[in-house]
Amino acid sequence: MKTCPICLRDPTVGAQVSRFPSCAHAFHSHCIVGWLREKNNSCPMCRVPAHTLF
């Protein structure tokens, strides 16, 4: 991942990155957790439903 599509920041060395298995999009772990907690139920990039990702 070059830049997190949610916060638009580059990952730092040692940063935790999460990747969705179905679509392979990657995000900072804390960004995607926040995204999903806000009742967004899909990948922010391609909108694959979250229930198909885990």
Residue frames as a rotation matrix with the C-alpha (Angstrom) as fourth column:
MET 1
0.587 0.810 0.000 0.00
0.810 -0.587 0.000 0.00
0.000 0.000 -1.000 0.00
LYS 2
-0.431 -0.717 0.547 1.45
0.695 -0.651 -0.305 3.34
0.575 0.249 0.779 -1.00
THR 3
-0.864 0.252 0.436 -1.26
-0.409 -0.856 -0.316 5.56
0.294 -0.451 0.843 0.49
CYS 4
-0.732 0.681 -0.028 -4.23
0.519 0.529 -0.671 4.67
-0.442 -0.506 -0.741 2.67
PRO 5
-0.647 0.516 0.561 -7.35
0.452 -0.332 0.828 5.51
0.614 0.789 -0.018 0.63
ILE 6
0.375 0.822 -0.429 -9.24
0.855 -0.128 0.502 6.48
0.358 -0.555 -0.751 3.80
CYS 7
0.626 -0.165 -0.762 -6.86
0.485 -0.683 0.546 8.95
-0.611 -0.711 -0.348 5.48
LEU 8
0.935 -0.252 0.249 -4.69
0.146 -0.366 -0.919 9.66
0.323 0.896 -0.306 2.40
ARG 9
0.504 -0.813 0.291 -1.46
-0.828 -0.359 0.431 9.15
-0.247 -0.458 -0.854 4.37
ASP 10
0.134 -0.581 -0.803 1.46
-0.511 0.653 -0.558 6.91
0.849 0.485 -0.210 3.56
PRO 11
0.932 0.159 -0.327 2.04
0.161 0.624 0.765 4.05
0.326 -0.765 0.556 5.99
THR 12
0.379 -0.833 0.402 4.96
-0.914 -0.404 0.024 4.43
0.142 -0.377 -0.915 8.37
VAL 13
-0.403 -0.599 -0.693 7.46
-0.384 0.797 -0.466 1.68
0.831 0.079 -0.551 9.08
GLY 14
-0.984 0.001 -0.176 5.81
0.145 0.574 -0.806 -0.81
0.100 -0.819 -0.565 11.41
ALA 15
-0.499 0.866 0.011 2.28
-0.837 -0.479 -0.266 0.45
-0.225 -0.143 0.964 10.77
GLN 16
-0.578 0.405 0.708 -0.42
0.208 0.913 -0.352 -2.21
-0.789 -0.056 -0.612 10.83
VAL 17
-0.618 0.366 -0.696 -2.05
-0.783 -0.361 0.507 -2.65
-0.066 0.858 0.509 7.45
SER 18
-0.252 0.628 0.736 -5.24
-0.035 0.754 -0.655 -4.64
-0.967 -0.191 -0.168 6.82
ARG 19
-0.836 -0.015 -0.549 -6.11
-0.548 -0.018 0.836 -6.14
-0.023 1.000 0.007 3.46
PHE 20
0.182 0.952 0.246 -9.58
-0.777 0.292 -0.558 -7.33
-0.603 -0.090 0.793 2.46
PRO 21
-0.442 -0.439 0.782 -9.33
-0.032 0.879 0.476 -10.92
-0.896 0.186 -0.403 1.17
SER 22
0.290 0.675 0.678 -11.99
0.645 0.385 -0.660 -10.66
-0.707 0.629 -0.324 -1.56
CYS 23
0.959 0.151 0.238 -10.82
0.279 -0.633 -0.722 -7.46
0.042 0.759 -0.650 -3.23
ALA 24
0.221 -0.970 -0.105 -7.22
0.965 0.233 -0.121 -7.13
0.142 -0.075 0.987 -1.91
HIS 25
0.370 -0.096 0.924 -7.57
0.040 -0.992 -0.119 -3.41
0.928 0.081 -0.363 -1.12
ALA 26
-0.135 -0.550 -0.824 -5.34
0.906 0.268 -0.327 -2.38
0.401 -0.791 0.462 1.80
PHE 27
0.515 0.351 0.782 -5.82
-0.050 -0.898 0.436 0.25
0.856 -0.264 -0.445 4.51
HIS 28
-0.693 -0.550 0.467 -4.27
-0.493 -0.111 -0.863 1.28
0.526 -0.828 -0.194 7.82
SER 29
-0.631 0.452 -0.631 -5.87
0.589 0.808 -0.010 -1.11
0.505 -0.378 -0.776 10.32
HIS 30
-0.638 0.395 -0.661 -7.19
0.501 -0.439 -0.746 1.72
-0.585 -0.807 0.082 12.49
CYS 31
-0.770 0.358 -0.528 -8.69
-0.578 -0.742 0.340 3.46
-0.270 0.567 0.778 9.46
ILE 32
-0.596 0.569 -0.567 -10.67
-0.262 0.529 0.807 0.46
0.759 0.630 -0.166 8.22
VAL 33
-0.622 0.392 -0.677 -11.87
0.766 0.485 -0.423 -0.39
0.163 -0.782 -0.602 11.73
GLY 34
-0.697 0.346 -0.628 -13.16
0.060 -0.845 -0.532 3.17
-0.715 -0.408 0.568 12.09
TRP 35
-0.756 0.392 -0.524 -14.75
-0.635 -0.246 0.732 2.98
0.158 0.887 0.435 8.64
LEU 36
-0.556 0.537 -0.635 -16.62
0.202 0.828 0.523 -0.22
0.806 0.163 -0.568 9.50
ARG 37
-0.664 0.287 -0.691 -17.65
0.726 0.027 -0.687 1.05
-0.179 -0.957 -0.227 12.95
GLU 38
-0.767 0.372 -0.524 -19.33
-0.333 -0.927 -0.171 4.05
-0.549 0.043 0.835 11.31
LYS 39
0.103 0.865 0.491 -21.83
0.005 0.493 -0.870 1.58
-0.995 0.092 0.047 9.81
ASN 40
0.157 -0.157 -0.975 -20.17
-0.984 -0.113 -0.141 1.53
-0.088 0.981 -0.173 6.42
ASN 41
0.397 0.104 0.912 -20.62
-0.336 0.941 0.039 -2.08
-0.854 -0.322 0.408 5.41
SER 42
0.929 -0.115 0.351 -18.45
0.364 0.441 -0.820 -2.23
-0.060 0.890 0.452 2.32
CYS 43
-0.069 -0.996 0.064 -14.94
0.944 -0.044 0.327 -1.70
-0.323 0.083 0.943 1.03
PRO 44
0.303 0.196 -0.933 -14.35
0.144 -0.977 -0.159 2.05
-0.942 -0.086 -0.324 0.65
MET 45
-0.626 -0.641 -0.444 -12.65
-0.362 -0.266 0.893 1.48
-0.691 0.720 -0.065 -2.70
CYS 46
-0.929 0.173 -0.328 -14.86
-0.243 0.384 0.891 -0.96
0.280 0.907 -0.314 -4.60
ARG 47
-0.263 0.883 0.389 -17.94
-0.964 -0.261 -0.059 -1.32
0.050 -0.390 0.919 -2.37
VAL 48
-0.374 0.116 -0.920 -17.70
-0.042 0.989 0.142 -5.11
0.926 0.092 -0.365 -2.05
PRO 49
0.623 0.683 0.381 -20.00
-0.419 -0.120 0.900 -5.89
0.660 -0.721 0.212 0.90
ALA 50
-0.197 -0.756 0.624 -18.08
-0.945 -0.025 -0.327 -6.45
0.263 -0.654 -0.710 4.13
HIS 51
0.392 0.391 0.833 -19.95
-0.679 0.734 -0.025 -9.67
-0.621 -0.556 0.553 4.89
THR 52
0.995 -0.092 -0.048 -18.30
0.030 0.700 -0.714 -11.26
0.099 0.709 0.699 1.83
LEU 53
0.403 -0.902 0.153 -14.85
-0.538 -0.369 -0.758 -10.12
0.740 0.223 -0.634 2.93
PHE 54
-0.331 -0.541 0.773 -14.44
-0.942 0.140 -0.306 -12.01
0.057 -0.829 -0.556 6.19
